[in-house]
């Protein structure tokens, strides 16, 4: 039981840095979109959509290059 718990804690500890990085990226997209929305409301939606599309493309290209 203790080995299982130790393995689970180790697995979670290894996943935390990537989760924090992804959360920070999503927060950044949200803040940039909100800032654009404060200037002109439709610009917030356009900016958010463009940032998410660019992020998805970068992830896809990175996965393609890795394997």
Secondary structure, DSSP 8 states (H G I E B T S, - for coil): -HHHHHHHHHHHHHHHHHHHHHHHHHHHHHHHHHHHHHH-HHHHHHHHHHHHHHHHHHHHHHHHHH-
